[in-house]
Amino acid sequence: MSERLQDNAYDVVKLFDQLWEESLKQRIIEPTQNQPDKDKILEIMKREIDEFLRTYPFHDRLKLQPDTKDNAKAVAARALGNELFAAEGEYLKSLQHYNESIACSEPGSETRALAYGNRSAVCLRFDRYEECLESIRLARASNYPARLADKLRKREQHVKRCIEEMDAELSDGEPIEVGKHRPRYLGYPVLKLSYEAHANAPQLVKCVELRQDSEFGRHLVTTQKLKVGDVLMIEKPYASMLNDQERYKRCAFCHNEDRFTLIPCEGCTVAMYCSKECMDKALKQYHRYECGVLRDCWRIIGSLLGGMVGLRTVATSFASFEQDLEGWIDHLNTLDEAKVNAFTVDWNEVTDSDMYDTVHVLATNQKRRSCKDLAMLIFFASIVHRLLLERTELGTLCESNPARSKLLFDLLLRHVQTSLINKKQVSHMKSCEIDQEDEYEFNYFGYDSDDEEKYEERTHAIAVYPLFSMVNHSCIPNVAPIHLLDGRCAFVASRPIAAGEQLFDVYGFATMEFDRSFRLLCLEQCYNFKCRCAVCESFSYVSVRNMNQEEEKFLRPLSDSMQMEKHLPKLIEHMNEVGRRYPKHQYTAAEVMLVRSLRIIHSYSLEDDVENEFGDFGINSNIHVNMSKRLSDKKCDVTKLFDTLWKEANQHRVAILIQNQPDKDKLAELIKRKTDDFLRTFPFRDRLKLQPDTKDNAKALAARNRGNELFVPMQGKYLESLQHYNESIAYSEPGSEARALAYGNRSVVCLKLGLSQECLENIRLARASNYPARLADKLNKREQHVKRSIENDAQIIPRRVTHTPGKYWARETGCPALQLSYE
């Protein structure tokens, strides 16, 4: 990921804490301590902070500067990208720096053109031919220097030949339309509501209702029994904000991971987009009102992270009402917030005003905040207010119009508060490598997970949802959010819910990691309430109940993501069996696996998982890929077998021998003799399934088929397919067609990874193993394609001479070899 923009040296919260003790505390506490009117207190605090900021040099103290294009910064970013690119294997990291260079550079400058040119070289490394051509086009449009034009032209010709010559075996199907927004291919049926929808709210099932009382406030209740797996809500956010670390990887509007084709906003260095279409939508819907302040707001935000989506909410609302701001002011001044109900709004014909009202009335918890906390939020909102007036179109809108300026501040303060409480993390699933030592911490299910595919949840954005925000918290929830690839969020029941029961989500952090006291502290500080769920009332830690033998047969098959869709309905049916009980103080392993499986199916995009597809590949790279399946088999564990036999027979035999034998050597001889006597009659070969290790073409074929399944374009798991092709080679008989085909398949993976010499070596080995004549033409074409690539490669993508395939290759660390320190 890119570096965080947040800078602890300029954290607005830390600055406020310092100023509070120095002067603000006295200025605010004295005039407000005997004031019963909450609105008056707010006015006094705002007035005192405004007066303070008129003379305090907050611009200098926080180093607030307009976010302008800077070719010097762009050159530095590109230089760092070049270092990583030359390091053989750091191509994805170099790509982010090239994108940063594009974002920071001036439009039409040679600096930007060179960054696009460098990005085209990375695209070529990943066989992203269409994206490579698009970067070449953008480089030329940005005045690519004539002195390097021949290099770019040769790269373009090479790519066009690759597109023309790539045979069907290497084809990725229809070429993508680069420069356009591309909805992500899911590969699974789209989630739909499980029951009839509200007539006026098609995103919500009819049986879920909004209730309100003094204990829970506004909350959601079901009027009928809900089953595990029921989809209750599928909602679009009102506003969402891409995390700053994702800014050079994902589109700032649709959040797709299109790092090979991102184009920059010309008004800032933070936002990049997958297409002109997304850029135009962002500018129209909100970005022109926040563009000039985004970088500084990210820099100073500190612990007020939710405030960023509050800023986006304000920008979105102003863009919606800019044609009639006076009418909007009148509307808000007369709005009866108690009568605004997101469940009675007609979402089929919703107006901008109706939609905004549902967000406007979200809880702020302003009355529960301490004087200092509220003053800190006013301090932050006041600074952002000033920056917006100085640097964005809001300054023109509010100039000489105090009512509009007051509206802007009031909304900033309101939505910073609503967002801190109601923000939701938007996440996706990413395949990952789990360290062996962490494996059992990762697996809650009580079985060996060596062959389980590893995925982790990663947050890439924060968002505010009008309906989703009505769900209360419990440390043991009964519903779970599933973030879909199209930006919506589905709400799914994770355990049976009785009619009349409330729906509960878990807020903001992993409750299993903390004890009761820390959970209560976090929830009270962040959300201003004391949790009274069953586990907080009765227990300390939230735990996961390990699966029993009955559950194991449903959970084990879900360890394979390719079989997940097939086996998940069986788990759901099992979880809905009559009489099944769910502990109030524990998750069950089935619940954990259900939510994990749904997120892998609906929140994972292979198209966006470039690291999984290739790793940071290269001759000297550290490629992260799931290891081969372990050979150790717990069912045939010799240690466990011995423990069983010791208790059954050997313990008695040996104990008699050793109790009166002081000589250790004699003792060893006696134990050996008795063990030999035992093994002459015990069928240890059958018990441990001991068989000669022979070549087996049938096993080789099965391994190669598994590799082919992973290699196909919609899977694209080339490194994992390579392991299965190697397994096939190891199993196959010498000189057999099975071995020749596995070598042939491995040559295709080498070609995909840009390993031309290795590809030729595998083609040689395939022929030496009697590659079938019926497929010889395909192998010949691949060989010719690779040789042409090698001829052009030196001019197009310079790289070091590394090693000769088929010969022992001593690795170089790049550092002096360790030597003995003394004679």
N, C-alpha and C positions, 0 to 999 in steps of 0.2 A: 504494500500500500504506500501511498504518498505520505510525506511527513505531515504531521498535524499542524494546522495553522495556529492552534492555541499556544500562547506564549505565557508561561507562568510569571515572567518578569513584568507583564502588563495585564495581569488578571484584575478585572474591574471589581471583583468581590474582595480580593485582598486589599486593593487600594481603598475600597469603602471601609473595610474593617479598621484600617489605619486612620483614616480621616474621622471615623466615628469617635474613636477614643480621643483624637486630638481636638476636635471642635464641633462636629455635627451633633454629637450626643447632647451636648449642653444646649445648642441652638434649637433642638427639636423637642427634647423632653420637657423643658420648662413651660413652653406655651401650650403643650398638649396634655399635661398630666391631669389637669382638672376639667378637661373638656369631654362632656358626655356624648356629644354629637359626633358619630364616626365620620360623617361626610366633612364636617368642619376640621377634624383632625387631619384628614387627607389633604384638604386645601392648605392648612398650615404647613404641613410637611413639604408639599410641592413648592410653596412660596419660599420657604427657608432654603431648600436645595437649589432653586432657581437663582436666588440671590447669591448663594455660595459659588455656583458655577460661573456667574458673570465675571468673577475676578480670579477664580482658581484656574491655573493653566492645565486643564485636563488634556488638551490636545498634545502638549509636550510630555506630560507625565505618562500618558498611555501610548505615545508615539503614533498618533492618529494621522494618517496621510492618505490622500486620494490614491485609489488603485489605478495606476496608469500603466500603459504598455512600456516596456523597458528592454531595449535590445541587448543591453549589457547583461541583464539577468537571464535573458533568453540564450545568449551565447554561453554563459556559465552552465546553464542546465543542459545544453546540447553537448558541451565538452564532457560533462559527467556521463551523459548517455553514451558518448563515444568510448570512454574508458571501459564502461560495462560491456559494450558490444564487443570490444576488442578482447575482453577477458574470456571469450569462447564459452558461452553458456549462460550469460546474464542478459539474454535478449529481452525478456519480459520487463526486467528492471530498466534496461536502457530505453525501452518503449515509453515508459512513464515519464522519463526525463525529456524525451523528444516531444511528447505531448505538452509537458510543462513549457518547453521552449516555444512551441507553437502558441500556447496561451499567452505567454509573456511578450512575444515579439510584436512589432508594429506591422499593421496590414501592408502588404505589398513590398515588404522589406526582404533583402537577401537573406537575412537571419531566419525569417520564417520559411523561405523557400528551401534553405538548407535543412531545416528541421523536418519538413515534409519529405525531402529527398532521403534523409537518414531513416525516417519511418518506413519509407518504401522498401529499404533494404531489410528491415526487420520483418515486414510482411512477407517478403520473399523467403526468408528463413523459415517461416511457418507455412509455406505453400499457400499463402493467402493472395492468390494471383489477382483477383478482382480488386481487392483492397490496395494491393501494390500499385496497380494501374491508376487508381483514384488518387493515391498520394503523389504519384508522378504528375498527374494532371494538376493537382493543387500546387505542387512545387513550381510548375511552369507558370501557372496563373499568378504566382507570387514573385515573378521575375527571377527565376533560377539563373544563376550566373552563366554566361556564355562559355567561360573557361572550363566548366564542368558538364556542359550540355551533352558531350559525346558519351560520357559515363552513364548519364541518365537514359540516353537513347538506347545504349546497348542493353541496359537493364530492362527497358520496355520491350525491346525485340525478343530478349530471352524469355520474358514472361509470356508474351504472345505465342511464342513457339511452344512453351509448356502447355498453354491452354489448348492449342491445336493438337498436340501430339499425345497428351495424356490419354491412355487407353481406358476402356470401361472399368477395368479393375481398380483404377485410381480415381475415378470420377467421383466428385461429391454431389452429383445430381445437378439440378438446375443452378446456374450461377446466381449469386445473390445480387440484388440491386443495391450497390453501394451508394451512399449519400442519401438514402431514404430510410425512414423508420421501418424496422422489421419486427413485427410481433414474434415472440418466441414460440417455437414449436414445443409442445408439451409432450406429445406421444401418449397421453392418457386421456380418457374422457374428462371433459370439463366438469368441475363440481357444480351441482345444482341444489336448490333448496329441497329438503326432504318432504315438506308438506306444503299445503296451499299457502300462497303468499298473502300478505295484507293487500286489500284492494287498492289502497293508496300508497303502499310501500312495497314494491316488488322485490326489494332486496332483503326482506324480512318475512319469516314465517308467521302466519296469522295467530298461532297459539302462544306467541311470546308477547307479553304486554308490559307497559311501563307502569310502575307503581311508585308511590311516594309515602314515606312516613318519617316520624321523628328519629327512629333508630337508624335506619339505613339510608335516609334521603331518597333520591331517585334511584330506582333499581329495576331490573328486569326479572319477570316471573313467567313461568310456563303454565298454561291452563290445561295442559294434557301431559300424559307421561311421555318422556322422550327416551329414545334408545341410544346406545353407544353408536357413534358414527353418524348420527343425524346432523345434517347441515342446516343451521338455524338462521344464518345471516351471511350475505355476501355484499360487502360495502366498499365503495370508493372513498378515499380520504378527501376531506375538504381542502387540506393543504399538506404537502409533504416536502421535506428538505433532505437532499443527499448529504451524507456525512462528508466532512471536509477531506478525509483520507481517501475517499473514492473519487475525487474530483477529476483526476486524470485517467480514470479507468471506465467510468460510467457516464451515461448521458444525464445531465442535470435535470432533464424534464421527464423522460420515460424511465430512467434508471437502468436501462439495458446496458450490459457490459460490452461496449463497442469500442474498445481501446484502439483498434486498428484504423478507425475512420473518424475519430472525434474532430470536430471543428470548433473554433473558439468564439465566445462572445467577444465582440469588439469593444465593449465598454468596461470589462473587468478581466482579471486573470484567474478567476475562480471557476466560472461556469464554462463547460464544454458540452457539445451536443452531438448526437449521432447523425443528425441530418438538419438541413435547413428548415424542414417541416417542424421539428421539435423546437428549434431555436425561435422560430416565429411564434409558435404557440406560447412558449415561455415568456417572450417579450410582451405579448398581448395580455396574458393572464396575470402576470405579476412582476416579471424580472425588471422592467424599466423603472419600477418604484423602489428597487432594493439594490440594483447593480452597483452603484457607487459606494455602498457601505458593507457589502458582504464580507470582504476580506478582513476589514478592521473588526467587524462584529465577531467573526470567528476567532480572531486573535485575542480579544479581551473577554470572551464569554465565560471562561472559568467553569464554575460548577453550575452555571445557569443554562446548561445545554439546551433545555427545552425552550428557552427564550428564542432560539433561532427559528423554530417552526412558528413561534408567536409572531416574529417579524414577517415570515412568509404569509401568515394568515392575514395580517394587516395589509400587506402589499396586494394580496389577492382580492380582499374586500374593496380596497380603493379602486382597483382596476375594474371591478364589477359596477361601481356606482359613479365613476368619474364624470359621466354625462349629466348627473343630477345630484351633486353633492349636497346642495341645500335641502333637497327633498329627503335625502338619506338622513341628514342631521335631524330634520323634523320627525322622521319616522322613529329614530332611536330615542329622541327626547320623549316621545309619547308611548314608547313600547312598554307593554305590561309583560314583564319577563315571566311572571307566574303562569301566563296563559300560552306561552310558547311551548309546544310539544312536538318533538321530532316525529312522534308516532301518528300525529293527526295531520301533519303536512302532507299534501298530495304530491308525492315524489314523481308521479307520472307527468305532472305539468308544473313542476316546481320553478319558481322565479328565483333570480339572484337574491332578492330580499328574503324570501322564505328560507333559502338554503343558508344564508349567512346568519339569520336569526337563530337557527339551531346550534350554531357554534358560539354565537354571542352569549347565549345563556348558560354555557357550560360553567361548572363551578370554578370560582377563583379562590375560595377559602380566605378571602381578604380579611374577614372579621376574626379568623382564627390566628392570623399571623401576629407575631410580636411587633412592637414598635420598630425595633431595629431591622427586622426582616422586611417590613413594608417600606421603610426608608431606603433600604438597599435596592429594592426593585424600582422605586421612584428614581433613585440616583442613576441606575442603568438605563431606564426608559428615557430619562431626560437627556442623557448623552446621545442615545440613538436618535431621539427626536431632533436634536440639533444637527447631527450628521445628515439625516434625511433631508432636512431643509437646505443644508449647504450643498449637497452633492447630487440630488436626484430631482426628477420632475415634480416631486411633491413640493419642492421649494416654490416653483412657479404657481402650482395650484393653491398653495396656502399663503402666498405673498399678499400682504395687506388685507388679510381676511382672518382675524383672530378666531372666529368660530371654527374654521377649517383646521387651523393650527391646534386648537384645543381638542378637536375631534381626533386628530392624529395622535396626540399624546395620550388621550384617554384610552384609545384603542390599543396603543402599544402597552400601556400598563395593564390593561385588562387581559390581553392575549399572551403577554409574558406569563401572567399568573395562570390562566386557563391551560396553557401549554405545559407548564411545569407539572401540573397535576394530571392532565389528560393525554399527554403525549404517549404514543405507542412506538416501540421499536419495530422497524420493518426489516425483516431478515430473509436470507436465502440459505440454501444448503450448499455446502462445498465439500467435495471429496477431500480426504486428508489422510495423513500418515499418523498413526497413533503409536507412541513409543511402547515397547513391550512392557516396560515397568509400570506404565500407566494403564495397561490394558484392562486390568480387573477393576480399576476405579471407573473406567469408562463403561464397563458392561455391568448392568444391574441385574442381569437375568440368571446368574448362577450357573452358566455353562461356559465352556471354553470357546472363545470367539476368534480363534486363529483365522478361520476362513470367512469371517464377517467383514463386509465392506464398511469402511469407516467414513462417516460423514460428520461434519460439524456445522452448527448454526452460526452464521455470521451476520451481524447487523450492518446494513448499508444506508439506512435512512431513518428519519423519525417523521411521524405523521399524526394528524388529528382527525378523528372520525366522529361525526355527530351521534350515531347510534351506539357504536362500539364503546364510546366513552361512558355510557350509562351502566355498564357492567361493573359490579363491585368486586373487591378483592377477597380472596381466601388463599391461605398458604397451601391448601389442598383444593384446587379448582375442580369444577365439573365440566368446564368447556375449555377449548384451546383454539387460539387463532392460527390459521394456516394462510400465510401470505402467498398469493398467486402471482404468476409471472406477468400478468397484465396490470399489476398495480393494485388490484382489489384484495380485500382480506376476507376469508371465509371463517365462520365461527362454527366449530364442530363439537358436539357433545362427546366428552371423553369417559363418562361413566353414566349409568342410567340416572335420570332425573324425574322425580315424582311430580305429579300435577300439584300446582301450588307452591313448588319449590323455587328458590331464587337461583339465577345463573351467576356463577362466580368464575372470574379469571384470576391469574396471579400477576401482580403488578411488578414490573421493572427489574427484578433480580431473581437469581436462582435460590429459592427458599431452602433447598436441600443443603446448601453450603454453610448455613449459619444457625446458631442456636436461637432460642426464643427471645432472649433479651436483646440480641443484636437485630433480629428481624423487627421487633417492636420499635426499636430506636430508629431504624432506617425508615420504616413506614410513617412514623410520626413526624420525623424531620422533613421527609420528601412530600408526603401527602396529607399531613395534618390530621391523622386519625389514629386511634388505637385499635389494632386488629383484635377481634374477638372470635376468630374462627375456632373450630374444635381443637386443632392442634396447639394453638396459642393459649387456649384456656386450660388445657390438660397436660400437654407434653412439652418437651424441650426441642428436640430435633425432629425435622421432617425426614422421614426415611422411606425407602422403597422396599416393599415386601418381596423377597425373592420368590421366583416362580416355583410352583409345585410340579410334580411329574405330569399332571394333566395339562398344565399350561405349556409345558416344554414343546409338545408336538405342534402347537400353534405358533409359538414364537420362533423356533429354530428356522423354519423355512423363510422367515422374513429377513434373515441375515443376508440374503441374496437380493439385491435391488431389482434384478431382472425378473425375479419370481414374485416380487412384492404385490403387484396388482392381482395376481392369481390367488395368492394365499391370504391377503388382507380380509376379504369377506368372511373367510372361515374363522379368523380371530374375532371379528366383530360379532358373528353369530354366537361364538362361545361366550363372549363377554355379556351378551344379552340373554343368556339362559336364565330361566326362571329360578329364583332362589339363590343366585349368586350374590354374595355380599361384598361391599366395598368399605374398608375401614375408614373412619372419619379422620384418623390421624396419620394415615399412610397412603402413599401411592401404591398401586400394584404394578408389577413388571409389565402386565398386559397394557395398562394405560400409557406407560412410558413408551413402549414399542409401538402402540397405535399412533400416538402423536408423531413420533419420529418417522414412522413409515409414511404417514400422510404428508409430512413436510418434504421427505425425499421425493415422493411422487409428484407433488404439486409446487414445490418451491425450489426445485433443482433444475438447472438448464445446462446440459452438456455444452451447448453452444457458447455459454458464458464461462465455462470452466476450462479456460485455456491452460492453467497450470496442470490440471489433471490430464488433459489431452496430450501435452508435450512435456510438462515440467519445464524448468529453465535448462533446456537441453543444449548439448554441445559436447565436443570431445572431452572437455575437462569439467563437465558440469556435474552437479550433485542432483541426480534424477530421483525425484520422490515418487515412488510407486509401491503399491501393495506388494509385500513379499510373497514368494511362493508358499503354498500350503505346507505346514510343518509335516514332517514324516512321523514325528512322535504321535502315538495313538494311545490315549488314556485307557481304552478298553484292553490294550495289550501291554500295559505298563508292568515291567518286570518287578518293580519295587512293590507295587500294590499286590501283585500275585504272591510275592514272597511273604508280605504281611499276612495275607489270608492263610497261606500254608503254614506259617509259623504258629499261628493260633490253632490250626486244625491238627497238625501232626509233629512238625519238626521241633516245636518248642519243648515237648515232652522228651523226645529222643535226645536232643542236645543238652538239655538241662541236667540229665542224669550223668552225662559224660563230664561236664565241666565243673560240677560242684566240688569234686575232690581232686582236680587236676591242677597243680600249681605251675607246671611247665607250659609256657605259652606256645612253644613250638609244637610240643606234643598235642596241645589243645587244638591248634590249627589243623594238624594231621587228622585228628579224630573227627573234627567237624567236616573236613573235606571227604573223608571216607563215608561218613553217614549221609552226606549230601549226595555223593555219587550213587550210593545204594538206593536212595530215594528216587533219583532221576532215571535209573534203569527201568523203572516201572511206571513212573509218572509221565503222562502224554504231554510233555511241555511244548513240543512242536505244534500240536493241535491247539493247545491252550493259548499260545502266543502267536499263532498263525505264522509260523516261520516257514518261508518258502524261498527257493533259490531266486535270485534277482536276474531274470532273463529278459532279453529283448522281446517286445510284444507289439507287433504292428497294429493290432486292434486298439491297444491303449494309446499308441502314437496317433492313430486316426482320431480318437476321441479328443485328445489334447489339441490337435490341429483344428478340429471343428469348433472347440471352445475359443481358440484364438481368432478364428474367422468371425464368430459372433461378436467379439469385442472390437474387431477391426472395422466392421462395416461403418459407413459414414455417420449414421444416426447415433452409434455408440462412440466411435472415435477414440477408444481407449487403446491407443497404439502401443504404449509401453507395456500394458498388461497383456495385450495379445502377443507381444514379443516373448514374454515368459512362457506362454503356452506353446509357442512354436519351438522354443528351446527344449521344453519338456518333450515335445513330439520327436525332436531330433535325438534326444537321449534315449527314448524308448524304442525307436525304430531299428530295424535290422540293417546292417551295413549293405550298401548297394541297392536298397529297396526303393520302390517308387514312393513309399510313405516318407522316407527320409528326404528324397529329392524334392517332393512337394513342400515339405516343411522348410527346407532351405530356400525354395522359391518364394514362399510366403514371407520368410524373414527378410529377403531382399527387398520386398515391397515396403516393409516397415522402415528399413534403412533409408529407402528413397524418401519416404514421408518425413523422416527426421533430418534430411539433408546430408546423410552420411554416404557420400557417393562411393568412396573406396571400399567401404564395408559392403555396400550393395553389390559391387562387382565381384567381391570375394565370395559372397553367398551364391551369386549366379554361377561362378566357377564350381563351387561345391555341389550345387544342384545338378550340373551336367555330369560331374564325376560320380554322382550317385544314380545315374541312369534316369535323368529327367524325361518324362514321357514325350514322345514325338508329337503327339496331338496338341501339346501346349508349347512346343518349342518356339513357334513364331512369336508368342506373347513374351517369352523370355528374351528373344533376340531384340524385339522392339524396346524392351526396358533397358537392355544393355546399351543400345545405340543412344537412347535418350540420356542415360547417365554419362556416357562418354562426351556427348555434346555439352552437357552441363559442366563437366570438369574443364573442358576447353574454355568455356566462357567465364567460369567461376572466378578465376584469378583477377579479372578486370572488374567484375561486377561486385563481388563480395570478398575482399581480401581477407585471407586467414593464414595463420601460421602453418608450416609443414609440421605434421604431428607424428604419425607412425605408419607403418606398413601393415595392413591387415594380414593375419595368418602368421605373424611373427611375434615373439614375446616383446611386450612393450613396457619398459620400466617407467613408472609414473614419476613425474617431477612435481615437487611441492612448491617450487618457486622460492624456497627459503634454503639457507645453508643446512646441510645434513647434520644431524646430531653426532657428536663425537665424545669419546671418553674424556672426562675432565682431568684425569691423572694418568701417569704411565701404567 
